[in-house]
């Protein structure tokens, strides 16, 4: 469907920067034809968006890009994760299928019905998920070609109190959770993140959310592609669940900029 505009923005950084700040869950926009497949009334949908959206994370990434000595590239999802979630597997490999949150969600954060059991996800996968995955793959390949490496930093947030859908919500919830991968997260990247985010509070590993996002073409194959997931607890920078950002956003943007600069050298 070539007439469908891209569901993402790929914002250029410095030509010699290996860093891509990936912001997959910051938006609330749902196209009208996608909205028609969601069974929630408007008010309930707005409440769900308050809970599921990583609000203001695009702003944190933008602040970091402006403050960094070497401007990173940014890949930002323009649509809500209720359209498709670009970080899920689109098949049975995805553990979040257990709670109706594969690549196309059928349940809400509170386990209510989002889409009917008869809903067929195939068209959304083809229209939004696969083009997004291809574009992110190309973005990483471009950084590899230009700099010999690529550093993917995922920018997420999570609520201060666990939501019913969370599979691992009973563990620690530090101010900053760093998600890692045994192949793609080298010790130096992790150490740089711990140092950069130290002014923002406690940093923890892989709780309540674990792992990183690496396009499948490179996953487990190319060690030059490194990755880290930065999960920021929402009460450190905004009013929960879906309120405005506060002064913490600027502090977190500066911390993320420090990480970008540390890994750009």
N, C-alpha and C positions, 0 to 999 in steps of 0.2 A: 504494500500500500504506500506508494511513493508520495501520495498527496498528504500523508500524515506528518505534521511538523515534528521535529525531534522532541523527545520528552526530557531532554537534558540540556545543560549548558556546559560546554568545554571552554574554559576561560584560560587563555595563555598566560604563562609566567615567563621567567627569564629563559633564554635559549639554552643556557648551561645548567638549568635546574633539573635534578632527577626526580623531584618531589611532585606527587599528585595528591592533593587533598581531595578525598572522595566524600561527598555529602549526599547520602542516598535517601535520608528520611526526614528532611527539614520542611518539605512543602505540604500544603493542605489541598491543593487543587485537584479536583476530580472532574474530568470531562462529562458533559451531560449524558452521552450515550453509555458511559460506564456507570454513572450514578443510577441509571434506570435499573441496573442489575443488583443494586444494594437495597435490601428490604427495610432498613431503618428509616424512621421518620426523620425529618430535617433536624429537629432538636437533638434527637438521639445520635445522629451522625456527627453533629458538631461536638457533642460530648466525647464521642469515640475519637474524633480527630484530636481533641485536647489531650487524650491519654496516649495515643499511638504515635503522634508526631514528635520528632526530635526538634522541638521548637527552637528557633534562633541559631541552630548549628551552622546554617549557611552564613549568618552574621559573624559567628566566631571565626569561621574559615576566612571570610572576607577581611576581618580585622587582622588576622595573622598574615594574610597575603600582603596587606598594606604595610605592616610593621617589619616584615622579614627583610634582611639584607639582600637575600637572593629570592626573588618572588617565586613562589611555587605555582604550579599549574593547578587548576581546580576543575573537578568534574562534579557537577551539581544536578541532582534529580529535580526537575521542575514540577513533577506530579507527586501526589500523595502515594505512600506505600500501600494504601488501600486500592490503588489501581493495579499495580504489580509491585512486589518487593524484589528489587534487582539483586539482592544479596542472598536469596534463597535458591536452593536447587529446585528446578522445575519438574522433579520426578520423585521417586520413592526414597531417594537418598536423604531427603530433607527431614530432620527429626521434628521440626515444628509442624509437620503434617498431623502429628498426634493431637495438636490443639487447634486444627483447622487453619494453620497459618503457614502454608507452603508459599510458593511464588505468588499465588492468588488466594487471598484470605477468604475463608467461608465463615469464620467466627470472629468475635470481637475480643478485646482485651479482657472482658468479663465473661467470656465463653458464651455469649448470646449469638443468635443467628445473624450473620452479616449478609450472606448470599444463600439462596436455597440449595438444598442437596442436589437438585437437578441442574444447577448452573454448570455450564461447560466453559472451562478456563482457556481452551485452546486459542480462540481469537485474541484474547488479551496477551497471551504468551507471544504469539506471532507479531502482534502489532506494537507491543511495548517492550517486553522482556528481552527478546532476541536482538532487536536493534540496539538496545542499551548495552547489552553484553558485548556485541561486536564493537561498538564505539569505545567502550572502556578497554577492550583488548587492543584496539588500534592506538589508543592513547598511551598505554604502557609500552607497546612496541615502538612508538615514536620516541619516548624518553630513552629506551634502550639504544635505539639507533643514534640518538643525539649525544648521549652521555655515557653509554656503556652500562648503565644500571637504571633501575627505577625503584623509587621508594613510595609505596602507597600508604598514606595515613588516612584511615577512616575516621570521620568525625561524627560521633553519635552522642545521644544523651539518654538518661534513664531516670525513672521516678524515684523519689527518696523512699517510698514504701512499695513493696512488691505488688504487682498486679496478678490477678488470678491465672492469666495465661502463661506466666513465666514457669519454665521447666526447672530452673535452678535458682529460684528466688529466695531460698532459705539460707544462703551464704552471706558473706560480708558485702556491704554496700558502701565502699569508700567514696570519697569525693571524686576521685578519678580512678576508673577501672581501665587497665591496659590489657586488651585482648591480644593473645599471641598465637603463633603457629610454630611448631617444632622445626620446620624447615625454613620458613620465610622470615622469622623474627630473630635476627642475630643478637647476641648479648650487647653489642655496642648500641644498637638501636633502642633496646629496652633501657639501658643505662641512661642514654640521652633523654629519653622520655621521663624517667623518674626524676632526673635533675631539673628538667624544664618545668615540670608540673609541681615541684616541691612547694613553691609559694602558694599553691591552690589548695593545699590540704593533703590528706593521706592518699597515697597511690597504692592500689592493689592489683593483683593479677587474676584475670579470667574469672572474676566473680563480681556481679551476678551474670555477666555475659563473657563468653570466651571466643577465641578464634580471630581470624582476619579474613579480609576479602582479597583474593587474587584471581584474576581471570583464569578459567580452566586451561587455556592454552599454555599457561606458564606454571600452573599449580603443581608443586612437587617436582618440577623439572628444571627451572631456571633459578639458581641461587642468586643471580644478579637482581632478581626481583624480590625486594624485601617489603615487609608489610607489618603494620601495627594498627590495632583498633583502639581508638581513644573514646571511652564511654564516660561522659561527664554527668555527675548527679545533678538533677535539675534544680534542686533547691539552692545550689551554689551560685546560680546566675539568673533565675527567673522565678516568677510566682507560679506555683503548680495549681492545677494541671496544665492549663493552656494560656497562662497570663503573660504579661509583658516581661521583657528582659530587664535586669537591674545592672548595677555597677560591676557585678562579677563577670559579665560578658567581656568587658575590656581587659580584665586581668587574665582571663582564659585565652583571649586572643593573643596577648603578649606572651603567655607561656607556650602556646602553640607556635608562635613565630620563633621563639627560642629553640624549640625542637626542630623546626624547619631549617634554621640556620646551622644547627649542630650537625644535621645529617646531610647538608648540602655541600659541606667542605670536602 
